[in-house]
Amino acid sequence: MDKYSDKIKIIDNASRLQSENGFEYEEETDALYRRKKTNTRKSLAPLFVYLILREHSNAENKLTQQKIIELLKAEPYEIEIERKAVSRIIHNLTDSEIGIYSDSHTGTWYGESC
């Protein structure tokens, strides 16, 4: 070792970047890898609407959009979504051909078509 070796300080890249750029490296890195907050309950709304229709409706007992919204607000779902969102979900479910049928005059139901 030479006479200068005792004065050399070993610095990792994070410390070097922090001192050179004047920012907190760890906080910035954490922000990049931190999961973005999503409302998982609302993202499950199509599944919840399907379950509601499957449990509470049939060809004789059709549900209106307002009734579906009320059931979504209650337990166990406990989510609040707009009427337009329910309309989109119902439209997508009827297009998927999984047994959901809708009539603009009478309502929406699960089961066989009338």
C-alpha positions in Angstrom: 0.0 0.0 0.0 1.1 3.5 -0.7 1.0 6.5 1.6 -2.4 7.6 0.2 -4.3 4.3 0.7 -5.4 5.0 4.2 -7.3 8.1 3.0 -9.3 6.3 0.3 -12.9 5.9 1.2 -14.8 3.1 -0.5 -18.1 4.5 -1.8 -20.9 2.4 -3.3 -22.7 3.7 -6.4 -25.8 4.8 -4.4 -23.8 7.1 -2.2 -21.8 8.4 -5.2 -24.9 9.3 -7.1 -26.5 10.9 -4.1 -23.5 13.1 -3.5 -23.0 13.9 -7.2 -26.6 14.7 -8.0 -27.8 15.9 -4.7 -30.9 13.7 -4.5 -32.0 10.8 -2.3 -31.2 7.7 -4.4 -33.1 5.3 -2.2 -36.3 7.3 -2.3 -36.2 7.6 -6.0 -35.6 3.9 -6.4 -38.3 3.0 -4.0 -40.8 5.2 -6.0 -39.9 3.3 -9.2 -40.6 -0.1 -7.6 -43.5 0.8 -5.3 -46.8 -0.7 -6.5 -49.2 1.9 -7.8 -52.4 2.1 -5.7 -55.3 0.6 -7.5 -58.8 0.2 -6.3 -59.1 -3.6 -6.5 -62.7 -3.6 -5.3 -63.8 -1.5 -8.3 -61.7 -3.5 -10.7 -63.7 -6.5 -9.6 -67.0 -4.8 -10.4 -67.7 -7.0 -13.6 -67.3 -10.1 -11.5 -69.5 -8.8 -8.8 -72.2 -7.8 -11.3 -72.0 -11.3 -12.8 -72.3 -12.9 -9.3 -75.3 -10.7 -8.4 -77.1 -11.6 -11.6 -76.4 -15.2 -11.1 -77.6 -15.3 -7.5 -80.5 -12.8 -7.7 -82.0 -13.1 -11.2 -83.6 -15.4 -13.6 -85.9 -15.1 -16.7 -88.9 -14.4 -14.4 -87.1 -12.1 -11.9 -85.1 -9.5 -13.9 -82.9 -6.9 -12.2 -82.8 -3.2 -13.1 -79.5 -1.3 -13.1 -80.6 0.6 -10.0 -81.2 -2.7 -8.2 -77.8 -3.9 -9.2 -76.2 -0.7 -7.9 -78.0 -1.1 -4.6 -76.8 -4.7 -4.3 -73.2 -3.6 -5.1 -73.4 -1.0 -2.2 -74.5 -3.7 0.3 -72.4 -6.4 1.8 -70.4 -8.4 0.7 -69.4 -6.2 -2.3 -69.5 -2.8 -0.7 -68.5 -0.8 -3.8 -70.1 2.3 -5.3 -70.1 2.7 -9.1 -72.0 4.9 -11.5 -75.0 3.8 -13.6 -73.0 4.2 -16.8 -70.4 1.8 -15.5 -73.0 -0.7 -14.7 -74.5 -0.3 -18.2 -71.0 -0.9 -19.7 -70.5 -4.0 -17.6 -73.9 -5.4 -18.5 -73.2 -4.8 -22.2 -69.9 -6.5 -22.0 -71.4 -9.5 -20.1 -74.2 -9.9 -22.6 -71.6 -9.8 -25.5 -69.5 -12.5 -23.8 -72.3 -15.1 -24.2 -72.0 -16.5 -20.7 -75.7 -16.6 -19.9 -76.4 -12.9 -19.2 -79.3 -11.4 -21.1 -80.6 -7.8 -21.1 -83.7 -6.1 -22.3 -83.9 -2.3 -22.1 -87.5 -2.4 -21.0 -87.6 -5.2 -18.5 -84.1 -5.5 -17.1 -81.1 -7.9 -17.0 -81.1 -11.5 -15.9 -79.0 -14.7 -15.8 -80.2 -17.9 -17.4 -82.0 -18.6 -20.6 -83.2 -16.1 -23.1 -86.9 -15.4 -23.1 
